[in-house]
């Protein structure tokens, strides 16, 4: 039974990474499972509404059923209702994109956002996707709350991302990451300048748990185009994200039940 569950989740995760989907043979090949077993899994997922098959290309693609389940869960936690006013306030103050992530195991998930740019060049984030931990201010601010051995494990497991998907200043080895995490702890916030994406920068702060030893539950950040955001302007938003992170911590409606391997950031 566990093999069947693992294969089902593998199919969903594979297709989540490619909106164009895959034909049966390629799905079976990429997941290293027999073609017959792959066909049964795909057929069951189509029947349950999680996948659909294009009648012409015969490629299987994800439907929005998983997205609907995720949004339903997010709504039921009360997270967006509680956080959105704070995000809207910061977006108005900075005139840029403000985003919230939620800790999910060893990952961060973009969970909510508010757009402050009313005209001209705007930056829109990857709502609902996981965060590159080493190339973003958000990732750095969360990693800085962890103990060094766990940071190394997470980074070694997840890697640094595809060079084509990050900015020219993205960190590409563990020693550089650990040095940057040390700086992040000292200043109390994360900074990324043309690391997550070319021409983009961000500042972020971790949202601490409600007790001293509780793990970080998420992050809040401001992202903006570098063309109108020199480093000193970006850093001037740090007090805003730190204040917002502490405010959200007091109101946070959901908790991450993880081992308390936390090294606190001094804000």
Helices and strands as residue ranges (DSSP letters): H 2-16, H 24-31, H 35-47, E 51-53, E 60-62, H 65-77, H 79-94, E 97-104, E 107-115, H 137-143, H 148-158, G 163-165, H 174-187, E 190-193, E 200-207, E 218-225, G 226-228, H 231-236, H 238-251
